[in-house]
Amino acid sequence: MHTATEANFDGLVGPTHNYSGLSFGNVASLNNSAQSSNPKAAAKQGLTKMKALADMGFVQGVLAPHERPHIPTLRRLGFSGSDANILQQAAKHAPKLLAAVSSASCMWTANAATVSPSGDTSDNRVHFTPANLVNKFHRSIEHQTTGAILQATFKDDKHFAHHPALPSVEHFGDEGAANHTRFCHDYGEQGIEFFVYGMEAFNSKAPRPAKFPARHTLEASQAVARHHGLLADQVVYAQQNPAVIDAGVFHNDVIAVGNRNAHFYHQDAFLDTAKMKQDLLTAWGDRASDFHLIEVPRSAVPVADCIQSYLFNSQLLSRSDKDMVLIVPGECENNPAVWAYLQSLIKGNSPINEVQVFDLKQSMSNGGGPACLRLRVALTPAEQRAINPATLMNDALFERLNCWVDKYYRDELHEKDLADPQLLHESRSALDELTQILALGSVYEFQQ
Ligand SMILES: NCCC[C@H](NC(=O)CCC(=O)O)C(=O)O
């Protein structure tokens, strides 16, 4: 281990994974709200992807799911009595609230936080800011536990700095790394941090979407950049095209992905594409010919096909300096325009040389693809050695987590099951054991 690398930390799908139509503006979430879910299959699909990446030689970590249904939130909202009584009352009087506090949405760890690697920060530590996720109630309750799990995973304050989430108000709406990409030569060198926002909160004259919410503001990204101690000329901001948000692109990672010297994005992704390109090339500096701007034209793949297939919600991974592999969901293979485009892409002269397909249907049906499920953390060798080793995927952990899923997870879940006190019991028992497997300590309220 001599050079820095990029680790992926995937969210392990929790035992209450279900489809409740909670995310206005997210087409899959709204369309699948009547479906029953399969938490066991969901967790195993995620584990299979994690194991495959570990087997390919990438550093792969696991982030634990949160305590759900979240009884402390129901108590905060006025329900009282025993846990079973609270579940029963919530199911009767506020079923959508019960669904919200039962969501396994923390699986999408691209939304867990924004991470700045040590090559970029003023104190040369890796900085983490959990995302407040204020736009959706069910996600706004994630950041505290997310912060605790990140601190239990990246423990050593010599290497890692943890900030609290930004103020939980729309002006600072923050969706984390789903709207953040880092470009660099080597992962350990200083890079360019690219922040994409949906609207300017304090400028009502600036463009913003009309139909669906812009979840992430410019002001949130600027605050994160200040906290992380980033240099102004290493930071680029770009506004998402409001029209694509209105078409269902609720996060920028549904329409663009970047890695090292490659930016792979759709023609319609940004409000001002020419400016985005110019700003990135200026920040990149000399050797501009090394930077790959791979723009997918709408004539080849319409925006609707991007949303249906999640083409851009892929993981773009470096196998060596000039060789990248793209990890895509099965939906890409089933979309003729997308699949034809991908075949031509890998034959062309971009650094992307291979496409690998993974079945992530359980997560995809709530609008989460391969990229949503992972948080990227670029690490130097010394930082890598400082991570909690119990969270790193390998043969033994894969085996152990599969047995753990078999022991605790159901293979079918309907909205009505969320009121079952047995589900709460199963979920807490599972997480209690998981904190031992991953050596996290007591990160959940029920353990305190
Ligand atoms: N990065 C992908 C995030 C997907 C997530 N979906 C959800 O929360 C849907 C949950 C439901 O509808 O049951 C979201 O929209 O934030």
The ligand as an SDF file (V2000), in Angstrom:
LIG
                    3D

 16 15  0  0  0  0  0  0  0  0999 V2000
  -29.8990    8.3210   -3.6310 N   0  0  0  0  0  0  0  0  0  0  0  0
  -31.1280    7.6260   -3.7620 C   0  0  0  0  0  0  0  0  0  0  0  0
  -32.0900    8.0380   -2.7090 C   0  0  0  0  0  0  0  0  0  0  0  0
  -33.4350    7.4130   -2.8530 C   0  0  0  0  0  0  0  0  0  0  0  0
  -34.3620    7.8140   -1.7500 C   0  0  0  0  0  0  0  0  0  0  0  0
  -35.6160    7.0830   -1.8530 N   0  0  0  0  0  0  0  0  0  0  0  0
  -36.4710    7.0180   -0.8200 C   0  0  0  0  0  0  0  0  0  0  0  0
  -36.2210    7.5180    0.2520 O   0  0  0  0  0  0  0  0  0  0  0  0
  -37.7730    6.2750   -1.0590 C   0  0  0  0  0  0  0  0  0  0  0  0
  -38.4050    5.7210    0.1870 C   0  0  0  0  0  0  0  0  0  0  0  0
  -39.8110    5.2570   -0.0250 C   0  0  0  0  0  0  0  0  0  0  0  0
  -40.5430    5.8290   -0.8470 O   0  0  0  0  0  0  0  0  0  0  0  0
  -40.2330    4.2680    0.6480 O   0  0  0  0  0  0  0  0  0  0  0  0
  -34.6180    9.3090   -1.7960 C   0  0  0  0  0  0  0  0  0  0  0  0
  -35.5130    9.7280   -2.5250 O   0  0  0  0  0  0  0  0  0  0  0  0
  -33.8920   10.0640   -1.1280 O   0  0  0  0  0  0  0  0  0  0  0  0
  1  2  1  0
  2  3  1  0
  3  4  1  0
  4  5  1  0
  5  6  1  0
  5 14  1  0
  6  7  1  0
  7  8  2  0
  7  9  1  0
  9 10  1  0
 10 11  1  0
 11 12  2  0
 11 13  1  0
 14 15  2  0
 14 16  1  0
M  END
$$$$
